[in-house]
Amino acid sequence: MSLSTAPLARRVLPAAVALALLTGCASIRSDLPGPPAVPTARAAQDALLRTAERRLVDDCLTGRGVRATAEPRAPAEDRALQAALFGTGPRELSVTLATGATVTAHSDGCLAAARDRLYGDQRSWFRVQVVVDNLRAEAQARYRDDPAHRAALARWTTCVAPPGRPRPEHPDPGEAARCARETGLDETRARLERAELTEVRALHHEELATYRQLRDRALRRAVLLPAPTPPPKGNAPS
């Protein structure tokens, strides 16, 4: 997946992301009798989905004959892993947000295949996940030109760069934070963001409903996945 704002070039995920997707020790299996239960805590659900996705990605890579370990890889091996994991050629998936940013991804890599198996519809999941993940950014973009925000931002600018003093290119972080508190910029942004986030969620109620539906489906599938097979000796431990 990549995020870009025209005319910037689309960003490419680094190799470190690939390694992060393929490592981890969490287990999916439950030894309790009967069907395993979906955890109720959001953090536990997120961990379950990450573990399931890693398992399915690893299965896909193994099926394509790609060896995924934490050991150093030759450049050619790393390129093969990147291609198998993220896909190649034109990016088939694309969502343009209300902020103007465009997020794109391949649909032929193992990451996409894993999400298709887990969520049941990788294209729908990609679309709604991108929208939901950027709701806060959309809310922030909506209040940027609000008169109250512009006034608070002007006060903050005067605070970090008083008249008669050179305006710093990068204000001192501590000074910037102090001015944000004293000029009311922090409070103004928090208030406007809450209001705009409510509006944005209402605008995207259909995407939010689909997001919850697909996520619930994925959680039910994730708890039923068998425990991963221990890696052969020589591979880096999880």
N, C-alpha and C positions, 0 to 999 in steps of 0.2 A: 504494500500500500504506500502511496506517496501523496504528499499534500503540496499544492502549488497555488500561487495567486498570479494570474497573468500580469506581465509577461514573464515571470520567473520560470526557470526550467523546473520540471518535476523532480522531486527529491527521490533518492534511492536509498533503500534500507541498507545499513552497513552489515558486514559479515558478523559482527558481534550480536546482532539481533537474531541471526540464524542460530548461533550457539545457544542463546538464551532460550529459544524455542525448543531446543533438543535436550536440555538438561533439566534436572529437577528430580526430587526424590519422593514426592507425594504419591501415595497409593490410592487407587480408586476402589479396591475390593473391600467389601465388608464381610466379616466372619460371622455376623449375626444371622440367625435363621430368617427365612422369608426374604422378600424383596428389600433391598437396601433403601433407606429413606433419604430423600433430598434434604440437605441441611437447610435450616431456616435462617441462619445468620448470613448477611450479604457477603461478608468477607470469606466465609467458608464456601459459599456458592461460587464466588469468583475463583477461589483456589481450585475447586473441583473442575470448573470449566477449563482453566488453564492446563491442568493435569491431563484432562481428557483430550484436549487439543494436541498437546505434546505427544500423547500416545498415538493418536491417529496420524499425525504428521510423520512420526517415526515408522509406523507401519507402511505408510505410502512410500517413503524413501527406500525402505528395505525392499518393497515390491519393485521399485525402479532400479534396484542394484546400486544404490548410492549408500556409501558407508558414512554414517554421521557419528563422529566421536569428537571429543574435546582435544584430541591430539593435533599437533601442527599438520597442516595440509599444504601440499604443493599448490602453486597458483592455479594450475589446470584443474586440480581436484576441488579447489575452493569455488572456481567458476561453475563447475558441474553441480556442486551442492547448491549454490545460489540459484541456478537455473531450475533445478528440480524442486527447490523449496518455494521460490516465488513465481516461477513461470518465465516465459520468454515471449519475444515479439511484442506487438501492440498490446496496450493495456485495455482489456475488454470491459472492465468495470469502471464506471465514472459517476461521481456525484458532485454537482456544483451547488455550494451552499449559499444561503442568503447573504453571507458576508462577502461573496465573490470568490472565495477559495474553491479550488477543485481538487477532489481526492480521487486518485485512480489506483487500480490494482489489476493484476493478472487473474485470470480465472482457470489457468491450466497448471498451476503449481500444486505442490503437496499441501501447502497451507490452505489454499482454496478448496482442495479436495477434502481436507480434514473438516473444514467448516461446513462443507456441503453435507457430509455424513452426520455431523454433530447437530447442525441447526435445521437440516432438511431442505434448505434453499439458500445457497450461498449468495445469490444475487440479491434476494430480498434482505438477507441478514446484512450484507455489506451496505446496502442503501440505508437501512434504518439505524445501523450501528454508527455510521458516519454522522447522520443527522443528530442522534441522541448524544453522541460524544461531543458535539459542538453546540449544544443548546446554550451553554454559558457564554461562549464566544459570540453567538448571535445576539444574546441579550446585551452584552457589553457594547457591541457595535451599534445597537439601537439607541443607547443612551449617550453615545459619544458627543452628539451635537445638541443635547438637551441644555437649555439655558443655565440651569442650576449647575450642571457639570462644567460647562464652559467657564462660569464665574468662579467656581472652586478651583479649577485648573489654573486660571489666571492668578488667583491669590497664591497658589502653590508656586508658580513660576516666579512671582515677585519675592517670595520667601527664600527660595534657593538661590536667586540671583537678584539681590536688591539693587535699585537704581544706583549708578555710579560705580558699580563693581563689575568686573568682567564676568560674562555669563559662562559658566563651566560647560564644556561639552558633555561631560558625564558627572552630574552632581554626586557628592559624597553620599553613599547609601544611608548612613546614619542621619545626615542632614536632610536628605530627601524624605526619609520616614518621619522625622520630627515635623517637617513642614506639612506633610500629608495629614498628620494628626491635628496640628494646630490650625490649619486653614479649613478644616472640615472636608477635605477632599476624600479621605477614607470613608467618612460617614455618608457623604453624598453618593459616592459610588456604590456603597453597600445598599443604601435605600433604593436607588434607581435600579440596581441589578435585581433586587427582589421583585420589584414591580414588573420589570421587563421580562424576567424569567417566567413569571406567571403568564404573561401574554404569549411568550414564545411557546411555552408548553401547550397552551390552548390552540395555537396555530398548528402545532405538530401532533395533535392528539391521535391521529391515525397512525403515524409512524411510531409513536410511543406504545400504542396498543399492539401493533405488530411486533415491536421489539420485545415486549413482555411475553407475547405468545411464543415466539421463537426461542427466547431464552428459557422459558419453562420447559419447552419441548427438549431443548438441549440438556437441561439438568436431569430430566428423567432418563435420557439416553446415557448420560455420563455415569450415573450411579450403577448402570447395568454392564458397563464395560469390564471385561476381565482384568485382573491385575497384570501389569506389563511383565514380560519375560526378562529375568535378570540379564544384563549385558554380558557377553563373553569376556573372559579374562583378557586383560590388555587394554580394554577400553577404560576411559576415565570414569571414576565412580560418580554417581549422581549426588 
